[in-house]
Amino acid sequence: MREYISNEVNKLRTKKSITQEELAEKLKVSRQTIIAIEKGNYTPSVLLALKIADFFKLPVEYIFKISYEK
């Protein structure tokens, strides 16, 4: 069973009506980083995950969850 981190970044960003570029600027990362996180191709560092949680004013465990693939 493979473990991976799923996230709600795309849903939250869309709900807040901001672009990937705008979120990237707020978090001081590249747009490519936001794209990779949203697609599940990149697991952010703890620091970046905390910044994302702070930006959305939500607990980090609401945004990022451990998922299992069979």
Residue, then its C-alpha position, 0 to 999 in steps of 0.5 A: m500500500r502506497e502512502y501519499i499526501s493529498n491536499e485541498v489547495n486547488k479547492l481553497r484557492t478557487k473558492k477564494s477566487i485567486t490565481q495560482e500566480e497570486l497564491a505563489e506571490k503571497l507565499k513567495v514561491s513559483r507558480q510551478t510550485i503551486i501547480a505541482i502541489e495542486k496536482g499532487n506531484y510535490t509535497p511541500s516542506v513543513l514550513l511551506a505547508l504552515k504558510i499555506a495553512d496560515f494563508f487560508k486560516l485553516p489547520v494544516e491537517y485540514i489542507f493536507k491529509i495522508s492518503y493510501e493507494k492500493 
